[in-house]
Amino acid sequence: MFAAMLGEAWRAMGANRLRTFLTMLGMMIGVGSVVLMMAVGQGAQESVKQSINAMGSNLFIVLSGSFTASGARSGSGSSSSLNVNDANAISELDGVSNVAPISMGNAQVVYGNNNWSTSIIGTTPSYLDIRVWDLEDGYVFSESDIRSATRVALVGKTVVENIFGDVNPIGKTIRIKQNPFMVLGVLKGKGQSLDGRDQDDTIIMPLTTAQRKILGNQFAGSVRQIMVQANTPELMPMVEQNINGLLNQRHNIREGSDSDFFVRNLTAVANSAAETTRTMSLLLGAIASVSLLVGGIGIMNIMLVSVTERTREIGIRMAIGARERDILLQFLLEAIVISIIGCLIGLFIGITGAMLVNKITQATVVISGESVMIAFAVAASVGIFFGFYPARKAARMNPIEALRFQ
């Protein structure tokens, strides 16, 4: 019996193909929009997640403070208030797993006839552990290289592409400010940071080498910043408090006075960016869902018209023995079939659209089975919900009045 009703619903839809297509169109656009928006939103979340993972976890960055000259205050990081001994002291605090003092700047790097301006990071081997930064080839400099200020370097992928091309850089000599450096290793690609900076456009070298040969250092042992990694996210508040207390004590900062350093919680910034992206994804999905609502209203309107047109048919069915639930199921099946077919076509449109967005803009899109199933389930539910009222109206008709309808 159910198969017969389904066949009848299919025939009724085929009798008015244009109207059936226009009814489906709202559902097709709605489902396609939801799938496309969710793919773009989840892609944005995935990009932020990758950037956060590339940055490292449970991180703080301690910046040197500012100074005042002739009434003008410089920005953070401009003074020389931090030093290597501060970093060593921080590494002994409870809850701290890794510490890396950093001096950084920019310089021109030359290999053969090629040259490139890039960022220079002078630090210790623990910096790579904190940043979860592996090597694609070669090996990392050691603590003995730091003590000896050895002229060795690790180069990022962007630097390799621009000055080495297809040449294997391991063991090659590059010049930075006329100083020869041997390339020990090539860093794995990191991509863009949360602020859009190319993390692969960099050269990492021993801290002492950078200070003495490339960046210069007004005060012996001073550093631009210190990167600190906590053992767990739960320990981060305690670690931050301990860092502030330790450095205030070491720098003889009195209570109530301004500190000559700044502590930034990088994980909090990253989580904030992730939450913003998540909210945007939900907002995109909610906006696209409005199309589903419009599609559902379209189904209800067309079904109401169909009920009116087929009033006499309904009366005949009731007169020869059709029960109220049979009429209800008949018209409800029509709404469900229209909704499901519209959903399937909408899924195809949405997935195809997401692939086109990825191909044209190179933006990350994520088409998950979960988002497809949610879009399909919601669309089918909308069809059933908006199809129920016309079906109920048809089922409750008075057979005699229906037969008299012209």
QUIPETA-V516333 format. One record per pair of residues at least 24 apart in sequence whose C-alpha atoms are under 10 Angstrom apart, sorted by sequence separation. I is the first residue (numbers start at 1). J is the second residue. If there is no record, write none. Layout:
# QUIPETA-V516333
I,J + I,J
This chain:
# QUIPETA-V516333
100,124 + 122,146 + 181,205 + 240,264 + 307,331 + 62,87 + 99,124 + 100,125 + 101,126 + 102,127 + 151,176 + 240,265 + 306,331 + 347,372 + 99,125 + 100,126 + 101,127 + 160,186 + 347,373 + 99,126 + 100,127 + 154,181 + 159,186 + 160,187 + 304,331 + 98,126 + 99,127 + 100,128 + 151,179 + 152,180 + 153,181 + 154,182 + 155,183 + 237,265 + 303,331 + 347,375 + 97,126 + 98,127 + 100,129 + 151,180 + 152,181 + 153,182 + 154,183 + 155,184 + 156,185 + 157,186 + 158,187 + 236,265 + 303,332 + 346,375 + 347,376 + 99,129 + 100,130 + 151,181 + 152,182 + 153,183 + 154,184 + 155,185 + 156,186 + 157,187 + 346,376 + 98,129 + 99,130 + 122,153 + 137,168 + 138,169 + 139,170 + 150,181 + 151,182 + 152,183 + 153,184 + 154,185 + 155,186 + 156,187 + 157,188 + 158,189 + 236,267 + 303,334 + 98,130 + 121,153 + 137,169 + 138,170 + 150,182 + 151,183 + 152,184 + 153,185 + 154,186 + 155,187 + 156,188 + 157,189 + 303,335 + 343,375 + 344,376 + 97,130 + 120,153 + 121,154 + 137,170 + 138,171 + 151,184 + 152,185 + 153,186 + 154,187 + 155,188 + 156,189 + 157,190 + 158,191 + 302,335 + 343,376 + 346,379 + 156,190 + 157,191 + 179,213 + 233,267 + 342,376 + 343,377 + 120,155 + 178,213 + 179,214 + 228,263 + 299,334 + 300,335 + 343,378 + 344,379 + 177,213 + 178,214 + 225,261 + 227,263 + 299,335 + 340,376 + 343,379 + 59,96 + 119,156 + 176,213 + 177,214 + 225,262 + 226,263 + 227,264 + 228,265 + 299,336 + 339,376 + 340,377 + 342,379 + 343,380 + 58,96 + 61,99 + 118,156 + 176,214 + 177,215 + 225,263 + 228,266 + 342,380 + 58,97 + 59,98 + 60,99 + 61,100 + 62,101 + 63,102 + 162,201 + 227,266 + 296,335 + 299,338 + 340,379 + 341,380 + 59,99 + 61,101 + 62,102 + 118,158 + 119,159 + 158,198 + 160,200 + 161,201 + 299,339 + 339,379 + 340,380 + 343,383 + 61,102 + 118,159 + 157,198 + 158,199 + 159,200 + 160,201 + 339,380 + 340,381 + 342,383 + 116,158 + 117,159 + 156,198 + 157,199 + 158,200 + 159,201 + 160,202 + 338,380 + 339,381 + 116,159 + 141,184 + 156,199 + 157,200 + 158,201 + 159,202 + 160,203 + 296,339 + 336,379 + 337,380 + 339,382 + 340,383 + 115,159 + 116,160 + 139,183 + 140,184 + 141,185 + 156,200 + 157,201 + 158,202 + 159,203 + 295,339 + 336,380 + 339,383 + 340,384 + 117,162 + 138,183 + 139,184 + 140,185 + 155,200 + 156,201 + 157,202 + 158,203 + 335,380 + 336,381 + 338,383 + 339,384 + 116,162 + 138,184 + 139,185 + 140,186 + 155,201 + 156,202 + 157,203 + 336,382 + 337,383 + 338,384 + 115,162 + 116,163 + 137,184 + 138,185 + 139,186 + 140,187 + 155,202 + 156,203 + 295,342 + 335,382 + 336,383 + 337,384 + 114,162 + 115,163 + 137,185 + 138,186 + 139,187 + 154,202 + 155,203 + 156,204 + 335,383 + 336,384 + 339,387 + 114,163 + 115,164 + 135,184 + 136,185 + 137,186 + 138,187 + 154,203 + 155,204 + 334,383 + 335,384 + 336,385 + 338,387 + 109,159 + 113,163 + 114,164 + 135,185 + 136,186 + 137,187 + 153,203 + 154,204 + 155,205 + 333,383 + 334,384 + 335,385 + 336,386 + 111,162 + 112,163 + 113,164 + 114,165 + 134,185 + 135,186 + 136,187 + 137,188 + 153,204 + 154,205 + 292,343 + 332,383 + 333,384 + 335,386 + 336,387 + 111,163 + 112,164 + 134,186 + 135,187 + 136,188 + 152,204 + 153,205 + 154,206 + 332,384 + 335,387 + 336,388 + 110,163 + 111,164 + 134,187 + 135,188 + 136,189 + 152,205 + 153,206 + 332,385 + 334,387 + 335,388 + 109,163 + 110,164 + 133,187 + 134,188 + 135,189 + 151,205 + 152,206 + 332,386 + 333,387 + 133,188 + 134,189 + 150,205 + 151,206 + 332,387 + 333,388 + 335,390 + 120,176 + 133,189 + 134,190 + 149,205 + 150,206 + 153,209 + 331,387 + 332,388 + 335,391 + 133,190 + 149,206 + 150,207 + 151,208 + 152,209 + 153,210 + 331,388 + 332,389 + 334,391 + 111,169 + 132,190 + 148,206 + 149,207 + 150,208 + 151,209 + 152,210 + 331,389 + 332,390 + 333,391 + 115,174 + 117,176 + 128,187 + 131,190 + 146,205 + 147,206 + 149,208 + 150,209 + 151,210 + 328,387 + 329,388 + 331,390 + 332,391 + 115,175 + 116,176 + 145,205 + 146,206 + 147,207 + 148,208 + 149,209 + 150,210 + 328,388 + 331,391 + 332,392 + 111,172 + 112,173 + 115,176 + 145,206 + 146,207 + 147,208 + 148,209 + 149,210 + 328,389 + 330,391 + 331,392 + 111,173 + 112,174 + 144,206 + 145,207 + 146,208 + 147,209 + 149,211 + 151,213 + 328,390 + 329,391 + 331,393 + 110,173 + 111,174 + 112,175 + 141,204 + 143,206 + 145,208 + 146,209 + 149,212 + 150,213 + 328,391 + 329,392 + 331,394 + 110,174 + 111,175 + 140,204 + 141,205 + 142,206 + 143,207 + 145,209 + 146,210 + 149,213 + 327,391 + 328,392 + 330,394 + 331,395 + 109,174 + 110,175 + 111,176 + 140,205 + 141,206 + 327,392 + 328,393 + 330,395 + 109,175 + 110,176 + 140,206 + 325,391 + 327,393 + 328,394 + 329,395 + 108,175 + 109,176 + 110,177 + 324,391 + 325,392 + 327,394 + 328,395 + 108,176 + 109,177 + 110,178 + 324,392 + 327,395 + 328,396 + 107,176 + 108,177 + 109,178 + 110,179 + 111,180 + 326,395 + 327,396 + 107,177 + 108,178 + 109,179 + 110,180 + 324,394 + 325,395 + 327,397 + 59,130 + 109,180 + 324,395 + 325,396 + 56,128 + 58,130 + 59,131 + 109,181 + 323,395 + 324,396 + 56,129 + 57,130 + 322,395 + 323,396 + 324,397 + 56,130 + 57,131 + 55,130 + 56,131 + 57,132 + 194,269 + 55,131 + 56,132 + 128,204 + 194,270 + 54,131 + 55,132 + 56,133 + 127,204 + 318,395 + 53,131 + 54,132 + 55,133 + 53,132 + 54,133 + 125,204 + 194,273 + 315,394 + 318,397 + 119,199 + 124,204 + 125,205 + 194,274 + 314,394 + 315,395 + 318,398 + 319,399 + 119,200 + 120,201 + 121,202 + 122,203 + 123,204 + 124,205 + 125,206 + 314,395 + 318,399 + 319,400 + 118,200 + 119,201 + 120,202 + 121,203 + 122,204 + 123,205 + 124,206 + 125,207 + 300,382 + 308,390 + 315,397 + 317,399 + 318,400 + 118,201 + 119,202 + 120,203 + 121,204 + 122,205 + 123,206 + 124,207 + 292,375 + 296,379 + 299,382 + 300,383 + 303,386 + 304,387 + 307,390 + 311,394 + 314,397 + 315,398 + 316,399 + 319,402 + 117,201 + 118,202 + 119,203 + 120,204 + 121,205 + 122,206 + 123,207 + 124,208 + 295,379 + 296,380 + 299,383 + 300,384 + 303,387 + 306,390 + 307,391 + 310,394 + 314,398 + 315,399 + 316,400 + 318,402 + 319,403 + 116,201 + 117,202 + 118,203 + 119,204 + 120,205 + 121,206 + 122,207 + 123,208 + 293,378 + 296,381 + 297,382 + 298,383 + 299,384 + 300,385 + 301,386 + 302,387 + 303,388 + 304,389 + 305,390 + 306,391 + 308,393 + 314,399 + 315,400 + 318,403 + 121,207 + 122,208 + 123,209 + 289,375 + 292,378 + 293,379 + 296,382 + 297,383 + 299,385 + 300,386 + 301,387 + 303,389 + 304,390 + 307,393 + 308,394 + 311,397 + 313,399 + 315,401 + 316,402 + 317,403 + 122,209 + 123,210 + 292,379 + 295,382 + 296,383 + 299,386 + 300,387 + 303,390 + 304,391 + 307,394 + 311,398 + 312,399 + 315,402 + 316,403 + 122,210 + 123,211 + 292,380 + 294,382 + 295,383 + 296,384 + 297,385 + 298,386 + 299,387 + 300,388 + 302,390 + 303,391 + 306,394 + 307,395 + 311,399 + 312,400 + 314,402 + 315,403 + 121,210 + 122,211 + 289,378 + 293,382 + 296,385 + 297,386 + 298,387 + 300,389 + 301,390 + 304,393 + 312,401 + 313,402 + 314,403 + 315,404 + 120,210 + 121,211 + 285,375 + 289,379 + 292,382 + 293,383 + 296,386 + 297,387 + 300,390 + 304,394 + 311,401 + 312,402 + 313,403 + 315,405 + 292,383 + 295,386 + 296,387 + 299,390 + 300,391 + 303,394 + 311,402 + 312,403 + 122,214 + 310,402 + 311,403 + 312,404 + 313,405 + 122,215 + 293,386 + 311,404 + 312,405 + 109,203 + 120,214 + 121,215 + 308,402 + 311,405 + 312,406 + 107,202 + 120,215 + 310,405 + 311,406 + 106,202 + 107,203 + 131,227 + 309,405 + 106,203 + 130,227 + 308,405 + 309,406 + 130,228 + 131,229 + 104,203 + 127,226 + 130,229 + 104,204 + 123,223 + 127,227 + 129,229 + 130,230 + 122,223 + 126,227 + 127,228 + 122,224 + 123,225 + 126,228 + 127,229 + 103,206 + 104,207 + 123,226 + 102,206 + 103,207 + 123,227 + 102,207 + 103,208 + 105,210 + 101,207 + 104,210 + 100,207 + 103,210 + 104,211 + 107,214 + 102,210 + 103,211 + 106,214 + 107,215 + 102,211 + 105,214 + 106,215 + 104,214 + 105,215 + 104,215 + 105,216 + 103,215 + 103,216 + 103,217 + 103,222 + 104,223 + 105,224 + 101,221 + 102,222 + 103,223 + 104,224 + 101,222 + 102,223 + 103,224 + 104,225 + 101,223 + 102,224 + 103,225 + 84,207 + 101,224 + 102,225 + 103,226 + 101,225 + 102,226 + 100,225 + 101,226 + 102,227 + 100,226 + 101,227 + 99,226 + 100,227 + 101,228 + 99,227 + 100,228 + 98,227 + 99,228 + 100,229 + 98,228 + 99,229 + 97,228 + 98,229 + 99,230 + 96,228 + 97,229 + 98,230 + 96,229 + 97,230 + 98,231 + 95,229 + 96,230 + 97,231 + 54,189 + 55,190 + 86,221 + 95,230 + 96,231 + 97,232 + 54,190 + 83,219 + 84,220 + 85,221 + 86,222 + 87,223 + 90,226 + 94,230 + 95,231 + 96,232 + 53,190 + 54,191 + 55,192 + 80,217 + 83,220 + 84,221 + 85,222 + 86,223 + 91,228 + 93,230 + 94,231 + 95,232 + 54,192 + 55,193 + 80,218 + 81,219 + 83,221 + 84,222 + 85,223 + 87,225 + 90,228 + 91,229 + 95,233 + 51,190 + 54,193 + 55,194 + 80,219 + 82,221 + 83,222 + 84,223 + 87,226 + 91,230 + 95,234 + 96,235 + 50,190 + 51,191 + 54,194 + 80,220 + 82,222 + 83,223 + 86,226 + 87,227 + 95,235 + 96,236 + 50,191 + 51,192 + 52,193 + 80,221 + 81,222 + 82,223 + 83,224 + 84,225 + 87,228 + 94,235 + 95,236 + 50,192 + 51,193 + 52,194 + 80,222 + 81,223 + 82,224 + 83,225 + 84,226 + 50,193 + 51,194 + 79,222 + 80,223 + 81,224 + 82,225 + 83,226 + 95,238 + 96,239 + 48,192 + 50,194 + 51,195 + 55,199 + 79,223 + 80,224 + 81,225 + 82,226 + 94,238 + 95,239 + 96,240 + 47,192 + 48,193 + 49,194 + 51,196 + 54,199 + 79,224 + 80,225 + 94,239 + 95,240 + 47,193 + 48,194 + 77,223 + 78,224 + 93,239 + 47,194 + 77,224 + 95,242 + 96,243 + 76,224 + 77,225 + 94,242 + 90,239 + 93,242 + 93,243 + 90,242 + 91,243 + 90,243 + 93,246 + 89,243 + 90,244 + 90,246 + 86,243 + 89,246 + 90,247 + 64,222 + 89,247 + 64,223 + 65,224 + 63,223 + 64,224 + 65,225 + 86,246 + 87,247 + 63,224 + 64,225 + 86,247 + 89,250 + 62,224 + 63,225 + 64,226 + 62,225 + 63,226 + 61,225 + 62,226 + 63,227 + 86,250 + 61,226 + 62,227 + 82,247 + 85,250 + 86,251 + 60,226 + 61,227 + 62,228 + 81,247 + 60,227 + 61,228 + 59,227 + 60,228 + 61,229 + 59,228 + 60,229 + 82,251 + 58,228 + 59,229 + 60,230 + 81,251 + 58,229 + 59,230 + 57,229 + 58,230 + 59,231 + 56,229 + 57,230 + 58,231 + 59,232 + 57,231 + 58,232 + 59,233 + 57,232 + 58,233 + 57,233 + 58,234 + 60,236 + 58,235 + 59,236 + 58,236 + 62,240 + 81,259 + 82,260 + 60,239 + 81,260 + 82,261 + 60,240 + 80,260 + 81,261 + 59,240 + 62,243 + 79,260 + 80,261 + 62,244 + 79,261 + 60,243 + 77,260 + 76,260 + 77,261 + 62,247 + 76,261 + 77,262 + 76,262 + 65,258 + 66,259 + 67,260 + 65,259 + 66,260 + 64,259 + 65,260 + 66,261 + 64,260 + 65,261 + 66,262 + 63,260 + 64,261 + 65,262 + 63,261 + 64,262 + 65,263 + 62,261 + 63,262 + 64,263 + 62,262 + 63,263 + 61,262 + 62,263 + 63,264 + 61,263 + 62,264 + 60,263 + 61,264 + 62,265 + 60,264 + 61,265 + 59,264 + 60,265 + 61,266 + 59,265 + 60,266 + 61,267 + 58,265 + 59,266 + 60,267 + 58,266 + 59,267 + 60,268 + 57,266 + 58,267 + 59,268 + 56,266 + 57,267 + 58,268 + 55,266 + 56,267 + 55,267 + 57,270 + 52,266 + 52,267 + 55,270 + 52,269 + 53,270 + 52,270 + 51,270 + 52,271 + 49,270 + 52,273 + 48,270 + 49,271 + 52,274 + 48,271 + 51,274 + 49,273 + 48,273 + 49,274 + 48,274 + 47,274 + 48,275 + 45,273 + 46,274 + 49,277 + 45,274 + 48,277 + 44,274 + 45,275 + 47,277 + 48,278 + 45,276 + 46,277 + 45,277 + 46,278 + 44,277 + 45,278 + 43,277 + 44,278 + 45,279 + 42,277 + 45,280 + 41,277 + 42,278 + 44,280 + 45,281 + 41,278 + 44,281 + 41,279 + 42,280 + 43,281 + 41,280 + 42,281 + 41,281 + 42,282 + 40,281 + 41,282 + 39,281 + 41,283 + 38,281 + 41,284 + 37,281 + 38,282 + 40,284 + 41,285 + 37,282 + 38,283 + 40,285 + 37,283 + 38,284 + 39,285 + 37,284 + 38,285 + 36,284 + 37,285 + 38,286 + 36,285 + 37,286 + 34,284 + 35,285 + 37,287 + 38,288 + 33,284 + 34,285 + 37,288 + 33,285 + 34,286 + 36,288 + 37,289 + 34,287 + 35,288 + 33,287 + 34,288 + 35,289 + 33,288 + 34,289 + 32,288 + 33,289 + 34,290 + 30,287 + 31,288 + 32,289 + 33,290 + 34,291 + 30,288 + 31,289 + 33,291 + 34,292 + 29,288 + 30,289 + 32,291 + 33,292 + 30,290 + 31,291 + 32,292 + 30,291 + 31,292 + 29,291 + 30,292 + 28,291 + 29,292 + 30,293 + 27,291 + 28,292 + 30,294 + 31,295 + 26,291 + 27,292 + 29,294 + 30,295 + 26,292 + 27,293 + 29,295 + 30,296 + 26,293 + 27,294 + 28,295 + 26,294 + 27,295 + 26,295 + 27,296 + 25,295 + 26,296 + 27,297 + 24,295 + 26,297 + 27,298 + 23,295 + 24,296 + 26,298 + 27,299 + 22,295 + 23,296 + 25,298 + 26,299 + 23,297 + 24,298 + 25,299 + 23,298 + 24,299 + 22,298 + 23,299 + 22,299 + 23,300 + 23,301 + 20,299 + 23,302 + 22,302 + 23,303 + 20,302 + 19,302 + 20,303 + 19,306 + 16,306 + 13,306 + 12,306 + 32,342 + 36,346 + 24,335 + 27,338 + 28,339 + 31,342 + 32,343 + 35,346 + 36,347 + 39,350 + 43,354 + 23,335 + 27,339 + 28,340 + 30,342 + 31,343 + 32,344 + 34,346 + 35,347 + 38,350 + 39,351 + 24,337 + 25,338 + 26,339 + 27,340 + 28,341 + 29,342 + 30,343 + 31,344 + 32,345 + 33,346 + 34,347 + 35,348 + 36,349 + 37,350 + 20,334 + 24,338 + 25,339 + 27,341 + 28,342 + 29,343 + 31,345 + 32,346 + 33,347 + 35,349 + 36,350 + 39,353 + 40,354 + 23,338 + 24,339 + 27,342 + 28,343 + 31,346 + 32,347 + 35,350 + 36,351 + 39,354 + 43,358 + 23,339 + 24,340 + 26,342 + 27,343 + 28,344 + 29,345 + 30,346 + 31,347 + 32,348 + 33,349 + 34,350 + 35,351 + 36,352 + 37,353 + 38,354 + 39,355 + 47,363 + 21,338 + 24,341 + 25,342 + 26,343 + 27,344 + 28,345 + 29,346 + 30,347 + 31,348 + 32,349 + 33,350 + 35,352 + 36,353 + 37,354 + 40,357 + 47,364 + 20,338 + 24,342 + 25,343 + 27,345 + 28,346 + 29,347 + 31,349 + 32,350 + 33,351 + 35,353 + 36,354 + 39,357 + 40,358 + 46,364 + 47,365 + 12,331 + 23,342 + 24,343 + 27,346 + 28,347 + 31,350 + 32,351 + 35,354 + 36,355 + 39,358 + 44,363 + 45,364 + 46,365 + 9,329 + 21,341 + 22,342 + 25,345 + 26,346 + 28,348 + 29,349 + 30,350 + 32,352 + 33,353 + 43,363 + 44,364 + 45,365 + 46,366 + 5,326 + 9,330 + 13,334 + 21,342 + 24,345 + 25,346 + 28,349 + 29,350 + 32,353 + 33,354 + 36,357 + 43,364 + 44,365 + 45,366 + 5,327 + 8,330 + 9,331 + 12,334 + 13,335 + 20,342 + 24,346 + 28,350 + 32,354 + 42,364 + 43,365 + 44,366 + 6,329 + 7,330 + 8,331 + 9,332 + 10,333 + 11,334 + 40,363 + 41,364 + 42,365 + 43,366 + 2,326 + 5,329 + 6,330 + 9,333 + 10,334 + 13,337 + 40,364 + 41,365 + 42,366 + 43,367 + 1,326 + 5,330 + 6,331 + 8,333 + 9,334 + 13,338 + 39,364 + 40,365 + 41,366 + 42,367 + 4,330 + 5,331 + 7,333 + 8,334 + 9,335 + 39,365 + 40,366 + 41,367 + 42,368 + 2,329 + 6,333 + 7,334 + 9,336 + 10,337 + 38,365 + 39,366 + 40,367 + 2,330 + 5,333 + 6,334 + 9,337 + 10,338 + 37,365 + 38,366 + 39,367 + 5,334 + 9,338 + 36,365 + 38,367 + 39,368 + 42,371 + 36,366 + 37,367 + 38,368 + 2,333 + 6,337 + 35,366 + 36,367 + 35,367 + 39,371 + 35,368 + 38,371 + 39,372 + 38,372 + 36,371 + 35,371 + 36,372 + 34,371 + 35,372 + 38,375 + 34,372 + 35,373 + 35,374 + 32,372 + 34,374 + 35,375 + 31,372 + 34,375 + 35,376 + 33,375 + 34,376 + 31,374 + 32,375 + 31,375 + 30,375 + 31,376 + 34,379 + 31,378 + 31,379 + 30,379 + 31,380 + 28,379 + 27,379 + 27,380 + 27,382 + 27,383
